[in-house]
């Protein structure tokens, strides 16, 4: 089944993307010591990546809609490989190094911006509506898998070969994954020589009825969709919470909770393992509930529960004295958060049709702006009020993001569907 081969390879590309972005967090001590940075400076570097990533989500999605996801993903992998390596050629004694790091990471964010809008374009073209929950769940399981593998892998390379070698390894793995993707993928099932007629017919029958004829939507229509604004706000809250795990969790365990470097690198894996499990489980549950009770329950219901549970776990994790137990509880918050991941991307695909890249890119821009805010704001809050306050802010935003999903699907907004999210079956 070629469609699942492509989804699996996007899972790997997704994992590599997180390897290339999270490596800075794991190599933080060496980088900050070498370039004489503090946590606030490092927060600016994190924010630079996320701003580049956020602002180019929408253009990347539009390009994927127009040119096709096959080429766009390959171009993005090449781009971010270059900027992953460029940071390694910055000399240790360079003056004004902070602006250089900020620009380099901003450009890395531009390259990585293509991955998920383009992957949603693949889902719309290749995956029947009944399978989109698990397809998106598998794709975003790559986030947890990549981020989880990054910690021990980068820590090992940094310890034995130095942080620059770790960045080179990250770039080479990315280029290899992107090359294989380009060789394997085609933009549509009809273009792929390996797709048998039975699978092609199954895919085409499973697409929403209006999708093959739907034109790419103008921005005036896209921005008039009320549900888009609601899920974008919720994804902002989601992104804020998620980025605490990607950017600050390792530092929190080692610097605040007192775990040594080896313990921190292993316990840092827990949230990302939970993310992978939550992402796949959420996709499976979402598809099953959608089939039995309709899209409003299957997509919106799982989002409300997942993000709501995350708010509870994150708040509880800050109150536990044991750093090991706190790691487990906070990992539960990360896993619960990712139960909702497929809902965001499945609903944006339904809203956008052939313009799914544009719609999901806009939504993901909101998520990454939330992440950019937490990258800089978390150390500021921690310094002023303590690290528990930083996590409690994330918890409160999760609660607001869960409530927002109660308002999704109460009106007709999806392409070609009179009742897109309210239909019972």
NORPE-V883241 format. One record per backbone hydrogen bond with DSSP energy under -1.0 kcal/mol. CO is the residue of the C=O (numbers start at 0). NH is the residue of the N-H. If there is no record, write none. Layout:
{{CO;NH} {CO;NH}}
This chain:
{{0;4} {1;5} {2;6} {3;7} {4;8} {5;9} {6;10} {7;11} {8;12} {9;13} {10;14} {11;15} {12;16} {13;17} {14;18} {15;19} {17;21} {18;22} {21;25} {22;26} {26;30} {27;31} {28;32} {29;33} {30;34} {31;36} {37;41} {38;42} {39;43} {40;44} {41;45} {42;46} {43;47} {44;48} {45;49} {46;50} {47;51} {48;52} {49;53} {50;54} {51;55} {53;56} {55;59} {56;60} {57;61} {58;62} {59;63} {60;64} {61;65} {62;66} {67;71} {68;72} {69;73} {70;74} {71;75} {72;76} {73;77} {74;78} {75;79} {76;80} {77;81} {78;82} {79;83} {80;84} {81;85} {84;87} {85;88} {90;93} {96;100} {97;101} {98;102} {99;103} {100;104} {101;105} {102;106} {103;107} {104;108} {105;109} {106;110} {107;111} {108;112} {110;113} {111;114} {113;117} {114;118} {115;119} {116;120} {117;121} {118;122} {119;123} {120;124} {121;125} {122;126} {127;130} {128;131} {130;134} {131;135} {132;136} {133;137} {134;138} {135;139} {140;144} {141;145} {142;146} {143;147} {144;148} {145;149} {146;150} {148;152} {149;153} {150;154} {151;155} {152;156} {153;157} {154;158} {155;159} {156;160} {156;161} {161;165} {162;166} {163;167} {164;168} {165;169} {166;170} {167;171} {168;172} {169;173} {170;174} {171;175} {172;176} {173;177} {174;178} {175;179} {176;180} {177;181} {178;182} {179;183} {180;184} {187;190} {195;199} {196;200} {197;201} {198;202} {199;203} {200;204} {201;205} {205;128} {207;210} {209;213} {217;221} {218;222} {220;223} {221;224} {224;228} {225;229} {226;230} {227;231} {228;232} {229;233} {230;234} {231;235} {232;236} {233;237} {234;238} {235;239} {236;240} {237;241} {238;242} {241;245} {242;246} {243;247} {243;248} {247;251} {248;252} {249;253} {250;254} {251;255} {251;256} {252;258} {259;263} {260;264} {261;265} {262;266} {263;267} {265;268} {268;272} {269;273} {270;274} {271;275} {272;276} {273;277} {274;278} {275;279} {276;280} {277;281} {278;282} {279;283} {280;284} {281;285} {282;286} {283;287} {284;288} {285;289} {286;290} {287;291} {288;292} {289;293} {293;297} {294;298} {295;300} {298;302} {299;303} {300;304} {301;305} {302;306} {303;307} {304;308} {305;309} {306;310} {307;311} {308;312} {309;313} {310;314} {311;315} {312;316} {315;318} {321;325} {322;326} {323;327} {324;328} {325;329} {326;330} {327;331} {328;332} {329;333} {330;334} {331;335} {332;336} {333;337} {336;339} {339;343} {340;344} {341;345} {342;346} {343;347} {344;348} {345;349} {346;350} {347;351} {348;352} {349;414} {351;354} {352;355} {354;358} {355;359} {356;360} {357;361} {358;362} {359;363} {360;364} {361;365} {362;366} {363;367} {364;368} {365;369} {366;370} {367;371} {368;372} {369;373} {370;374} {371;375} {372;376} {373;377} {376;380} {377;381} {378;382} {379;383} {380;384} {381;385} {385;389} {386;390} {387;391} {388;392} {389;393} {390;394} {391;395} {392;396} {393;397} {394;398} {395;399} {396;400} {397;401} {398;402} {399;403} {402;405} {403;406} {404;407} {413;416}}
